[in-house]
């Protein structure tokens, strides 16, 4: 998906009427067929029914991995290789590495689906991958299985590729005085697999670290949840452990920048800065994950009808724009109006829709000709869970969504009302 140059509609998130997509948006969260929780990026396909996208940040990491292999690793292992062979194997290794990251995330998604946990898709980005889970597991056993399968799949890939590399290089010459001789005697495929094996093993082991929200941190939370019976307490403890790990990474990274070396991590400013970035990401993610749990619990089992706003003005679909502007727009602070035909909800008309028509034509232009039709709006029903409504607001990056039942507009669910309820229930700022 590429970003449009047009400005999104202020309420619906759609493009303006002359450039909006013709693809109908769904209605209630569980009935949306084309919900896209992804940011800007490139769609890679739908393996096993999960939409996979690559964030643009992935390109930078792909280039870094490619350059590291093409300029550093493979020239050291095989100085006799031609540039074309060296860069070809480096490119193939880079692609297979990110394919193995995708396998890691697909394993989460497939197990989640088997356990009844909806996964809307997968995003690959600079720090790895992310499976978009629409709701948290309801049981600690489910979270344990879903979290553990990712690292185990990476470790499995590492072991298999390592065994294949060993079998392909079984006849290589071993020279005790020249340890690199065996590497130089390996063929291109064995070399590729030999590099891919430890990378996947490290990926799997790193994700098993009990630093929430890494997979290992989720395993820890599942164990604590299982032991205490309280997901909130388990999340708070796991989040604390995750932040401790993140600050340890940041501290080690800073020391590496200033010349210190550490086992496993090594040394040097580049590795140090990278470790600081990983630590910062983990710290932010740990705080955000705990806060998200508080939000989910505050909105749990709260129907939209409890929190929806019912005081918004509506206009008939045969109203002309001149009347809308002078009788409605200038007499209140509302900038977007629901359009109805009797009791039927027809769509929304906003300030930008009015601006699309020259003022001289306002008296002859009806609201229905410039509104965004209801079929192109994302809506929720009054019985929907407030958590799903908040998710819709976040996915669409809008502040309010119409509440519709049997074609009738009942009100709007607004971000400000949901946040006010959360603050009331949980004491969140």
C-alpha positions in Angstrom: 0.0 0.0 0.0 1.3 3.4 -1.0 0.4 6.6 0.7 -2.0 8.9 -1.2 -1.0 12.5 -1.7 -4.6 13.6 -0.9 -5.5 14.6 2.6 -7.6 12.1 4.6 -11.3 12.9 5.3 -11.4 14.5 8.7 -13.9 12.0 10.1 -13.9 8.9 8.0 -10.2 8.7 7.1 -11.2 8.4 3.4 -9.9 10.5 0.6 -12.0 13.5 -0.6 -15.1 12.7 -2.7 -13.4 13.1 -6.0 -10.5 10.8 -5.1 -12.0 8.4 -2.5 -11.5 4.6 -3.0 -14.5 2.8 -4.4 -13.8 -0.2 -2.2 -16.6 -0.4 0.4 -15.4 -0.3 4.0 -16.9 -2.7 6.4 -19.1 -2.0 9.4 -18.7 -3.5 12.8 -15.1 -4.4 13.7 -15.7 -8.2 13.5 -17.3 -7.8 10.1 -14.7 -5.6 8.4 -13.3 -7.6 5.5 -10.6 -5.1 4.5 -9.3 -3.7 7.8 -5.7 -2.7 7.5 -3.9 -2.2 10.7 -0.7 -1.5 8.9 1.3 1.7 8.4 2.9 2.7 5.1 4.8 -0.2 3.5 4.8 -2.7 0.7 2.3 -5.6 0.5 4.2 -8.9 0.1 1.3 -11.3 -0.2 -1.1 -13.4 1.9 0.7 -16.7 2.9 -1.7 -18.9 4.9 -4.3 -16.2 4.6 -2.4 -13.6 6.6 -1.6 -10.3 4.9 2.1 -9.6 5.0 3.6 -6.1 4.6 7.1 -4.8 4.7 7.6 -1.5 6.5 9.9 0.9 4.6 12.4 0.7 7.5 13.1 -2.9 6.4 14.8 -1.7 3.3 17.5 0.0 5.4 18.2 -3.1 7.4 18.2 -5.3 4.2 20.8 -3.0 2.7 22.9 -3.1 5.9 22.8 -6.9 6.0 23.6 -7.1 2.3 26.6 -4.7 2.6 27.9 -6.5 5.7 27.9 -9.8 3.8 29.1 -8.5 0.5 31.9 -6.3 1.9 32.8 -8.0 5.1 31.8 -11.6 5.8 32.0 -13.3 2.4 35.2 -11.6 1.2 36.9 -12.8 4.5 35.6 -16.3 4.1 36.1 -16.6 0.3 38.7 -14.1 -1.0 38.8 -16.1 -4.3 35.1 -15.6 -5.1 34.3 -13.2 -8.0 32.3 -10.1 -7.1 29.2 -11.4 -8.9 29.2 -14.6 -6.9 29.9 -12.9 -3.6 27.1 -10.3 -4.1 24.7 -13.0 -5.5 25.2 -15.2 -2.4 25.0 -12.1 -0.1 21.7 -11.1 -1.7 20.3 -14.7 -1.4 21.4 -14.9 2.2 19.7 -11.5 3.0 16.4 -12.7 1.4 16.5 -16.0 3.3 17.2 -14.3 6.6 14.1 -12.1 6.3 12.2 -15.1 5.0 13.1 -16.9 8.2 11.9 -13.9 10.2 8.6 -14.2 8.3 8.4 -17.9 9.2 8.9 -16.9 12.9 6.0 -14.6 12.7 3.8 -16.9 10.7 4.3 -19.6 13.3 2.8 -17.1 15.9 -0.1 -16.3 13.6 -0.9 -19.9 12.7 -0.9 -21.1 16.3 -2.9 -18.1 17.3 -5.5 -18.9 14.7 -5.7 -22.5 15.9 -6.3 -21.2 19.4 -9.1 -18.9 18.3 -7.0 -15.7 18.6 -7.6 -13.4 15.5 -4.5 -12.2 13.8 -5.1 -9.6 11.2 -1.7 -9.7 9.5 2.1 -9.4 9.8 4.5 -6.5 9.4 8.2 -6.9 8.8 10.2 -3.9 10.0 13.7 -2.9 11.0 13.8 -4.8 14.3 12.2 -8.0 12.9 8.6 -8.7 12.6 5.2 -8.2 14.3 2.1 -10.3 14.1 -1.0 -8.1 14.6 -3.1 -9.8 17.3 -6.6 -8.3 17.5 -7.1 -9.3 21.1 -5.0 -10.8 23.9 -5.3 -14.6 24.7 -8.0 -15.4 27.2 -6.0 -18.2 28.9 -2.3 -18.3 30.0 -1.9 -21.7 28.2 -2.8 -20.1 24.9 -0.4 -17.3 25.3 2.4 -19.7 26.4 1.9 -21.8 23.2 1.6 -18.8 20.9 4.7 -17.0 22.4 7.0 -20.0 22.5 6.4 -21.3 19.0 8.2 -18.3 17.3 11.6 -18.7 19.0 11.3 -22.5 18.7 10.7 -22.1 14.9 13.8 -19.9 14.6 15.9 -22.4 16.6 14.5 -25.2 14.4 15.5 -23.3 11.2 19.0 -22.7 12.7 19.5 -26.4 13.5 18.2 -27.6 10.2 20.4 -25.2 8.1 23.4 -26.0 10.3 23.0 -29.7 9.7 22.6 -29.1 6.0 25.7 -26.9 5.9 27.6 -29.6 7.9 26.5 -32.3 5.5 27.4 -30.3 2.4 30.9 -29.5 3.9 31.6 -33.0 5.2 34.4 -33.5 2.8 36.1 -30.1 3.4 39.7 -30.2 4.4 40.5 -29.4 8.1 43.8 -27.7 8.7 44.7 -27.0 12.3 47.2 -24.3 11.3 44.7 -22.6 9.0 41.2 -22.6 10.5 39.8 -20.6 7.6 40.8 -23.2 5.1 37.6 -25.2 5.8 35.5 -22.2 5.2 37.3 -21.4 1.9 36.6 -25.0 0.8 32.9 -24.7 1.2 30.6 -24.2 -1.8 28.2 -21.2 -2.2 25.2 -23.1 -0.8 27.0 -24.5 2.2 28.4 -21.0 2.9 25.0 -19.5 2.7 23.5 -22.1 5.1 26.5 -21.8 7.5 25.8 -18.1 7.8 22.0 -18.5 8.1 22.2 -21.2 10.9 23.8 -19.2 13.8 21.8 -16.1 12.8 18.5 -18.0 13.3 19.8 -19.6 16.5 20.7 -16.2 17.9 17.3 -14.8 16.8 15.5 -17.6 18.6 17.6 -17.4 21.8 17.3 -13.6 21.9 13.5 -13.8 21.6 13.5 -16.3 24.5 15.0 -13.7 26.9 12.4 -12.9 29.6 12.1 -9.3 28.5 8.5 -8.4 27.9 7.2 -7.9 25.2 9.7 -10.3 23.6 8.4 -13.8 23.1 10.3 -14.9 26.2 8.7 -12.1 28.2 5.3 -13.3 27.1 6.2 -16.8 28.1 7.2 -15.4 31.5 3.9 -13.5 31.7 2.0 -16.7 30.8 3.8 -18.6 33.6 3.1 -15.8 36.1 -0.5 -15.5 35.0 -0.9 -19.3 35.3 0.6 -19.2 38.8 -1.2 -16.1 40.2 -4.5 -16.3 38.2 -4.2 -12.5 37.6 -3.2 -11.3 34.2 -2.8 -7.7 35.3 -0.3 -8.6 38.0 1.5 -10.9 35.7 1.8 -8.2 33.0 3.0 -5.6 35.5 5.8 -8.0 36.7 6.7 -9.1 33.2 6.8 -5.5 32.1 9.1 -4.6 35.0 11.5 -7.4 34.0 11.3 -6.2 30.4 12.3 -2.7 31.3 15.2 -4.0 33.4 16.5 -5.9 30.3 16.0 -2.8 28.2 18.0 -0.6 30.5 20.7 -3.2 30.7 20.9 -3.3 26.9 21.1 0.5 26.8 23.8 0.6 29.4 25.9 -2.1 27.7 25.4 -0.3 24.3 26.6 3.0 25.7 29.7 1.3 27.2 30.4 -0.4 23.8 30.3 3.0 22.1 33.1 4.2 24.5 35.3 1.2 23.7 34.2 -1.6 26.1 33.8 -5.1 24.8 31.4 -7.7 26.2 31.0 -11.4 25.6 28.3 -12.2 23.0 27.7 -8.5 22.3 31.2 -7.7 21.2 32.2 -4.1 20.9 32.4 -1.0 18.7 30.3 2.1 18.3 28.0 0.6 15.6 27.1 -2.4 17.6 26.7 -0.2 20.7 24.3 2.2 19.0 22.3 -0.7 17.6 22.0 -2.2 21.1 20.9 1.2 22.5 18.2 1.3 19.9 17.0 -2.2 20.7 16.9 -1.3 24.5 15.0 1.9 23.8 12.5 -0.1 21.7 12.0 -2.8 24.3 11.5 -0.2 27.1 8.9 1.7 25.1 7.1 -1.5 24.0 7.1 -2.9 27.6 5.4 0.3 28.9 3.0 0.4 26.0 2.0 -3.2 26.4 1.1 -2.8 30.1 -0.8 0.4 29.4 -2.7 -1.4 26.6 -3.8 -4.0 29.1 -5.1 -1.4 31.4 -7.0 0.2 28.5 -8.5 -3.2 27.5 -9.6 -4.0 31.0 -11.2 -0.5 31.4 -13.2 -1.1 28.3 -13.8 -4.8 28.7 -17.5 -5.8 28.3 -18.5 -2.2 27.9 -20.9 -1.9 24.9 -20.7 1.1 22.6 -24.2 2.2 23.5 -22.9 3.0 27.0 -20.3 5.5 25.8 -21.7 6.8 22.5 -22.5 10.5 22.0 -26.1 11.1 20.9 -26.2 15.0 20.7 -24.8 15.4 17.2 -27.0 17.3 14.8 -28.1 15.6 11.6 -29.3 17.1 8.3 -31.8 15.8 5.7 -30.2 14.6 2.4 -32.2 17.1 0.4 -30.7 20.1 2.2 -28.8 22.4 -0.1 -25.3 23.5 0.9 -26.3 27.2 1.3 -28.8 26.2 4.1 -26.3 23.8 5.6 -23.6 26.5 5.9 -25.8 29.4 7.2 -28.4 27.5 9.2 -26.2 24.7 10.6 -22.5 25.3 10.2 -22.4 28.8 11.5 -24.8 28.2 14.4 -22.7 25.7 16.3 -19.2 24.2 16.6 -20.0 21.1 14.6 -17.9 20.6 11.5 -19.2 17.3 10.3 -22.9 16.3 10.0 -24.7 13.0 9.6 -27.0 12.9 6.6 -30.3 11.1 6.8 -33.3 10.3 4.7 -36.2 10.0 7.2 -34.7 7.7 9.8 -32.2 6.1 7.3 -28.5 7.0 7.7 -27.2 8.0 4.3 -23.7 9.3 5.0 -21.6 12.2 6.3 -20.9 15.6 5.0 -18.0 17.6 6.4 -16.4 21.0 5.8 -14.0 19.8 3.2 -16.9 18.4 1.2 -18.5 21.8 1.2 -15.3 23.4 0.0 -15.2 21.1 -3.0 -18.2 23.0 -4.5 -17.9 26.7 -5.6 -19.9 29.0 -3.4 -22.0 30.2 -6.4 -23.4 26.6 -6.7 -24.3 26.1 -3.1 -28.0 27.0 -3.6 -28.3 24.4 -6.3 -26.2 21.6 -4.8 -27.8 19.2 -2.3 -25.9 17.6 0.6 -26.5 14.1 -0.8 -24.4 14.9 -3.9 -21.2 15.7 -2.0 -21.5 13.5 1.1 -19.5 10.4 1.8 -22.0 7.6 1.4 -22.7 5.2 4.3 -21.4 2.3 2.2 -17.9 3.9 2.2 -17.8 4.5 6.0 -16.6 2.3 8.7 -19.3 2.1 11.4 -19.9 0.2 14.6 -23.1 -1.1 16.2 -24.4 -0.2 19.7 -23.7 -3.8 20.9 -20.1 -3.8 19.8 -17.4 -3.9 22.4 -15.9 -0.5 23.2 -12.4 -2.1 22.9 -13.2 -2.9 19.2 -14.5 0.7 18.7 -11.2 2.1 20.1 -9.3 -0.2 17.8 -11.3 1.1 14.8 -10.4 4.6 15.8 -6.8 3.8 16.0 -6.7 1.9 12.7 -8.5 4.6 10.8 -6.7 7.4 12.7 -10.0 9.2 13.2 -11.6 10.8 16.3 -15.2 9.5 15.9 -17.1 6.7 14.2 -20.9 6.5 13.5 -22.9 4.1 15.6 -25.5 2.5 13.2 -28.2 -0.2 13.8 -30.5 -1.5 11.1 -29.7 1.5 8.9 -30.4 4.1 11.6 -27.9 6.4 13.1 -27.9 6.2 16.9 -24.9 8.4 17.6 -21.1 8.6 17.5 -18.5 6.8 19.5 -15.7 9.4 20.0 -12.1 9.0 21.0 -12.5 11.7 23.7 -15.4 9.8 25.4 -13.5 6.6 25.4 -10.4 8.2 26.9 -12.6 10.0 29.5 -14.0 6.6 30.5 -10.6 5.0 30.7 -9.3 7.9 32.9 -12.3 7.5 35.2 -11.9 3.7 35.5 -8.2 3.3 35.6 -6.8 6.7 36.7 -4.8 7.0 33.4 -3.8 10.4 32.2 
